């Protein structure tokens, strides 16, 4: 199965991709968070600069990049959330 999802980019990931959001068509599901990250890297290789600092959020729930399996449905939002600088 596959799903069409909307990927949202935040903070540094906006600079690296030049996008705030985009549609991803035919994302396999279920998929591990690591494989989902790999799909994003294929599309935007510059995201690799965030490799060990980024987390994903699926339906507004944080998902660490690893072996965790997520099930995506059409219309789901996937967010790329780099570390937020702040103070």
N, C-alpha and C positions, 0 to 999 in steps of 0.2 A: 504494500500500500504506500501511498505518498500523499503529502498534504501541501497546500499552498499557504505559506506563512508570510507575515510582514516582519522584516527585520529592522529594528530601530537601533540607531547608533548614538552613543553619548560621548561627551567630553573628547578625549584624544582620538577615539575611534572615528569621530566625524572628520577630524583633520586628515586622518590616514586614508579614509575611503572617499572623502569629498561628498558624502551623502549623510542625510539625517535618517532616511529610511528607504527601503526598497522591497519589492515583492520578490519572494523566492518561490518558484513554481516547482512542484514535484520533488519535495524533500522526502526522502524515505522515512517511514515511520513504522514501528518504533525505531529510535536511533539513539546511540550513546551520545552524551554531551561532547565527548572527545571527537566523534565523527562529525557532529554538527559543527564544531569549531573548525575542523578540517575543510568542510564545505565552504565556510566563510573565508578561510585562508586561500582556497583555490580561486575564489572570486576577487579577493582583495589581499594579495600577498603582503602588503605593507602592514597588515594587522599583526604579522608575526612579531613586530616590535613590542606588542602587548602580551606575548605568549604566556608568561608566568604571572601576570598581574590581573588578568581580566576574569570576570565571571559573566555567565550568561543568565538571563532571566527569561523564563518561559511562563507566560500567563502571570507575570508579576511575581513569580516565585524564583528566588535565586537558585542556580544550579551550578555547582563546581564543575570544572572541566575535568572529566575523568570517565569512569566506567558507568556512571549513573545513566540509566536508560530513560528517555523521555518519549512520551507518545504525543505526537502533534496532530492537530486537527485543522482542517481548512479554516483560515482566518485567524489562527493563533498569532500572537505577537511574541517574537523572540528579541530580547534586547541584549546588546553588547555593552557591558558596563565596566569600563576601565576604572582603576583607582581614582577617586576624586581627590584632587588637591584642594586644600581648604585651610581654613583657620579663622 
